[in-house]
Amino acid sequence: MPVKPGPREILESPDCVLCGVSRKRPLFSKPSGRGEHFTLVKCAGCGLKYLSPRPTEEALRSYYQSSYFTKRTDRGYDNYFSSEIRAEVTRVLELNLQDLGFFKYEASLAASRRYLDIGCATGYSVLYMKERGWESIGIDIAGPCIRYGRDNLGLDLIDGDYLTQNFDAPFQLISLWATLEHLHRPDQVVRKIHRDLAPGGRVYLSTCRAGGWMRLFGKNWRYYNFPEHLYYFNWRQLARLMEECGFTVERRAFYGSGVGKPGGPLRKLADRSAKALNLGDMVILSGIK
């Protein structure tokens, strides 16, 4: 018998963050890593897919403890603290930065270069930017990762909620790498990013993409991880969110396939094809304030 999610007081049923409509159509349910079943719904107004009902922000914190980053599952990582994962994260980061025109943007900046990574985990992107001479800060709710980044990498990391933080100076770049889908209020976060950026500043983000090759996998798509992943934007919905929050969308690209084993020849071929044909199940985007 399926395990139901916990008490009703730790669940909530949100309206659509994109259009505000409360009506939604259930699509399917899947179990969490704990065996609780959660339901993906589709907004009757704009078609955005999201989880409802879902754990509250406080309740969801328990899903991001150490095992999420140290035990390989379909929703977590195989020792996120290892040198191998760090190298892979850095490799993908550099590819994303290249696609988003970062190096040209960086060269155009004067002396002030402040960077913030929201959902930073251990802070590998914070370290990368720090080594390039940026004043770099990270923030996340995953305490074990924050402690690792502070103690082992010497980084300026904040254990807390971005929406409650105040900063003493604007940033030239803020990123959300594979973070938007985890947020309870992505609309509020993107609006705050706009306020925290300097004029002409950039926001870079990546998120799992509704569309593309996800259709090949149905409910077994690799990013249908409930309840850690709360939102699934397609490209047009994501652009709408950014524009309504004040950004001009500068660049975007799609990548990733989920076909074959990671690092294997089939995966490499499928990933190249997905990117070339704009079918990737991840989207990266650059927005200008």
Secondary structure, DSSP 8 states (H G I E B T S, - for coil): --B--S-GGGEE----TTT----EEEEEEEE-TTSBEEEEEEETTT--EEESSEE-HHHHGGGGSHHHHHS--SSS-S-TTSHHHHHHHHHHHHHHHHHTTHHHHHHH--S--EEEEET-TT-HHHHHHHHTT-EEEEEES-HHHHHHHHHHH---EEES-GGG---SS-EEEEEEET-GGG-S-HHHHHHHHHHHEEEEEEEEEEEEBSSGGGGGTGGG-TT--TTT--EEB-HHHHHHHHHHTT-EEEEEEEE----SSTTSHHHHHHHHHHHHTT--SEEEEEEE-
